[in-house]
Amino acid sequence: LLPPNTYFLKNNAVVVHLQATDSGSGIAMMRIGFDPTFANVTWQPYTNTIALQISPNNGVKKIYGQYQDKIGNQSLVYSRTFYLDTLPPTGTLRINGDALDTVATKVKLNLNVIESGSGISSVSLSNDGLKYSLPFSITSTIEWDLSRGVGTKIVYAKLLDYAGNQATLSDTIQLASVDAQSTGVLINRDALFANSRI
């Protein structure tokens, strides 16, 4: 029941995949439902897939299936448990603790994520909202390099939960000057003393 290796789903319209064999007369009928007693569920001709609409409330769901061969023998009741999560993650992204400006291109990002469903699978970062880093496991604090050049900088964090829902957080900061380590002036090759003046 359901696609193989599927536990988290983000859509309550699902396609259930079925597989049954019978060495005798062969599989003829099936019934699929959300109640192990199959209340109000009728037998129908066996097929490999069936589209179902499940209740839209997020949480743990269970689908039940049973098969019948051509002479009326019925199988055990099979089931599959899964988790419906239709809501994207929410939260905040703060650069350098929500500072207004910085003089360094290297900053710290603070992520506060709220995800009450399937959980956060990964996060990707970007300086332009188009080209993102490779996904990685989320942590509350992340070091990140801003794009070079003074001015307003925006950092984007794309969140992905285990059901496939996505959300993008962002924050801005002013890069007031280039990193002090990348510029400087040497006087007399950085000598401590001079014996002449201009």
C-alpha positions as CSV (number, residue, x, y, z in Angstrom):
1,L,0.0,0.0,0.0
2,L,1.2,3.5,-1.0
3,P,4.5,4.1,-3.0
4,P,7.4,2.1,-1.5
5,N,9.5,3.9,1.2
6,T,7.0,6.6,1.6
7,Y,6.1,7.8,5.1
8,F,5.7,11.6,4.9
9,L,3.2,13.0,2.4
10,K,2.3,16.7,1.7
11,N,-0.8,16.2,-0.3
12,N,-4.1,14.6,0.8
13,A,-4.8,13.3,-2.7
14,V,-2.7,10.1,-2.9
15,V,-2.2,7.3,-5.3
16,V,-2.1,3.9,-3.5
17,H,0.0,1.2,-5.2
18,L,-1.2,-2.4,-4.6
19,Q,0.4,-5.7,-5.1
20,A,-1.2,-9.1,-4.5
21,T,-0.7,-12.6,-5.8
22,D,-2.7,-15.8,-5.5
23,S,-1.3,-19.2,-6.6
24,G,-4.8,-20.7,-6.9
25,S,-7.7,-19.1,-8.7
26,G,-6.1,-15.7,-8.9
27,I,-6.9,-12.3,-7.4
28,A,-10.3,-10.9,-8.4
29,M,-11.4,-8.2,-6.0
30,M,-10.1,-5.7,-3.5
31,R,-11.3,-3.2,-1.0
32,I,-9.4,-0.2,0.3
33,G,-10.4,2.1,3.2
34,F,-9.4,4.0,6.3
35,D,-11.2,1.7,8.7
36,P,-10.1,-1.8,9.4
37,T,-13.7,-3.0,9.4
38,F,-14.2,-1.4,5.9
39,A,-17.4,0.3,6.9
40,N,-19.2,1.6,3.9
41,V,-16.5,0.2,1.6
42,T,-17.5,-2.1,-1.2
43,W,-15.5,-4.7,-3.0
44,Q,-14.2,-3.7,-6.5
45,P,-12.2,-5.3,-9.2
46,Y,-8.5,-5.6,-8.4
47,T,-6.1,-3.1,-9.9
48,N,-2.5,-2.1,-9.2
49,T,-3.3,1.5,-8.3
50,I,-6.2,3.5,-6.9
51,A,-6.5,7.2,-6.2
52,L,-7.9,8.2,-2.8
53,Q,-8.7,11.5,-1.0
54,I,-7.7,11.3,2.6
55,S,-8.9,13.7,5.4
56,P,-6.9,17.0,5.2
57,N,-6.1,17.1,8.9
58,N,-2.3,16.8,9.4
59,G,-1.1,13.9,11.4
60,V,-0.7,10.1,11.4
61,K,-3.0,8.3,8.9
62,K,-3.6,4.6,8.1
63,I,-4.9,2.9,5.0
64,Y,-6.2,-0.7,5.0
65,G,-6.5,-3.1,2.2
66,Q,-7.9,-6.6,1.7
67,Y,-8.0,-8.9,-1.4
68,Q,-10.3,-11.7,-2.6
69,D,-9.7,-14.4,-5.1
70,K,-12.0,-15.7,-7.8
71,I,-13.7,-18.3,-5.6
72,G,-14.3,-15.9,-2.7
73,N,-11.3,-16.6,-0.4
74,Q,-10.3,-13.4,1.4
75,S,-6.8,-12.3,2.5
76,L,-5.7,-10.9,5.7
77,V,-6.2,-7.2,6.2
78,Y,-3.0,-5.3,5.3
79,S,-2.2,-1.7,6.4
80,R,0.2,1.1,5.8
81,T,0.8,4.0,8.2
82,F,2.0,7.4,7.0
83,Y,2.1,11.0,8.1
84,L,0.3,13.9,6.3
85,D,2.1,17.2,6.6
86,T,0.6,19.9,4.3
87,L,2.1,23.0,6.1
88,P,5.5,24.6,5.2
89,P,8.0,25.4,7.9
90,T,8.0,28.9,9.5
91,G,10.5,30.9,11.5
92,T,13.0,33.7,11.4
93,L,16.5,34.3,10.0
94,R,18.7,36.9,11.7
95,I,22.2,38.1,10.5
96,N,24.7,38.8,13.3
97,G,21.9,38.8,15.8
98,D,19.7,41.2,13.8
99,A,22.5,43.8,13.5
100,L,21.9,46.7,11.2
101,D,25.4,46.7,9.6
102,T,28.7,45.0,9.5
103,V,32.2,45.7,8.3
104,A,33.0,42.1,7.6
105,T,31.8,39.8,4.8
106,K,31.8,36.8,7.1
107,V,28.7,36.8,9.3
108,K,26.8,34.5,11.6
109,L,23.2,33.4,10.8
110,N,20.8,32.6,13.5
111,L,17.9,30.3,12.4
112,N,14.8,29.9,14.6
113,V,12.6,27.4,12.8
114,I,9.1,26.3,13.8
115,E,8.1,22.9,12.3
116,S,5.4,20.9,14.0
117,G,4.9,18.3,11.3
118,S,7.4,16.0,9.6
119,G,10.5,17.9,10.7
120,I,13.2,19.9,8.9
121,S,15.1,17.8,6.4
122,S,17.6,20.4,5.2
123,V,18.5,24.1,4.6
124,S,20.1,25.8,1.7
125,L,21.6,29.4,1.7
126,S,21.8,32.0,-1.0
127,N,23.0,35.6,-1.4
128,D,20.7,36.3,-4.4
129,G,17.7,34.1,-3.9
130,L,18.6,32.2,-7.2
131,K,21.7,30.2,-6.7
132,Y,21.7,28.2,-3.5
133,S,24.3,26.2,-1.6
134,L,24.0,22.5,-1.4
135,P,21.5,21.4,1.2
136,F,22.8,20.6,4.7
137,S,21.4,19.7,8.1
138,I,20.0,22.6,9.9
139,T,21.7,24.1,13.0
140,S,20.7,27.1,15.0
141,T,23.9,29.1,14.1
142,I,25.6,29.1,10.7
143,E,28.7,30.9,9.4
144,W,28.2,32.5,6.0
145,D,30.0,34.8,3.6
146,L,28.2,37.8,2.2
147,S,28.7,38.8,-1.4
148,R,31.5,41.4,-1.8
149,G,30.9,45.1,-2.3
150,V,29.4,47.6,0.1
151,G,25.6,48.1,0.3
152,T,22.5,46.3,1.3
153,K,23.0,42.5,1.5
154,I,20.2,39.9,1.7
155,V,20.7,36.4,2.8
156,Y,18.1,33.7,2.0
157,A,17.5,30.4,3.7
158,K,15.4,27.8,2.0
159,L,13.9,25.3,4.3
160,L,12.7,21.8,3.3
161,D,10.8,19.5,5.5
162,Y,10.6,15.7,5.2
163,A,7.2,15.8,3.5
164,G,8.6,18.1,0.7
165,N,7.1,21.4,1.9
166,Q,9.4,24.4,1.3
167,A,9.7,27.9,2.9
168,T,12.2,30.7,2.3
169,L,13.4,33.0,5.1
170,S,15.5,36.2,4.6
171,D,17.2,39.0,6.4
172,T,19.1,42.1,5.3
173,I,22.2,43.9,6.6
174,Q,24.3,46.8,5.4
175,L,27.9,46.0,4.5
176,A,29.5,49.3,5.5
177,S,33.0,48.5,4.2
178,V,35.1,45.6,3.0
179,D,36.6,43.3,5.5
180,A,39.4,45.0,7.3
181,Q,41.6,42.0,6.8
182,S,41.4,42.5,3.0
183,T,42.6,46.1,2.9
184,G,45.3,48.2,4.6
185,V,48.1,50.7,4.2
186,L,51.7,49.9,5.0
187,I,54.1,52.8,6.0
188,N,57.8,52.1,5.6
189,R,56.9,48.5,5.1
190,D,55.1,48.5,8.5
191,A,58.2,49.7,10.4
192,L,57.7,50.9,13.9
193,F,60.0,54.0,13.6
194,A,61.0,56.4,10.9
195,N,64.1,58.6,10.6
196,S,62.7,61.2,8.2
197,R,59.6,63.1,7.5
198,I,58.0,64.3,4.3
